[in-house]
């Protein structure tokens, strides 16, 4: 087998993320939900406008698909509910917010922006196929709790733990973990199922950059960082 962009995560995670304390030392599957978050062509399809390469040992966009699908299948097989979120904007600019100022090259809030609903890049990756009984939430901000029914869905099922498999670590995973923490959910991010748009600098040392900083911040403050293998073995 060739070298995978996931290898650094599997081999060096504990060297770059201090995982001394866990909020979820073991999982109660009856109170756990999976959030398959923003697994859209924009970031994980090599033809996507914001495709994520591997930088400083972070996973490449396309490489997170296989472990994400494995986790989805596992959760379905043991009865953990699977929810999906997708990030996008209206083409008339009504909800573009600050995104239009920060990402001018993507022209957020315009009909032809790759971030606009209805455009190819706003679609879920072809490998991600929600079942008929699985809920897909649309959102216009990074957090999957913001202006969605996610909190209501979780409380209705008696869930107190949310496992995140999806992109991006420094944006949507980070924001969702903060909001989940504020709502007293136990948040878990799967390190081999997420990645982040890299810092603009070139030649970053392995284990540095915003992807790893995001995971360190999440582990320190807002939740746990696990791998898909650890999660599956624990459930």
Secondary structure, DSSP 4 states (H G I P E B T S, - for coil): ----TTHHHHHHHHHHS-----S-SS--GGGEEEEEE--BHHHHSTTSTT-----TTPPPGGGHHHHHHHHHHHHHHHT-EEEEEEE-B-TTSTT-TTHHHH-GGGTTTSTT-TTBTTSGGGSBPTT----TTSEEEEESSS-TTTTSSHHHHHHHTT--EEEEEES-IIIIIHHHHHHHHHTT-EEEEEGGG---PPPS-SSPPTT-SHHHHHHHHIIIIIEEEE-HHHHHHH-
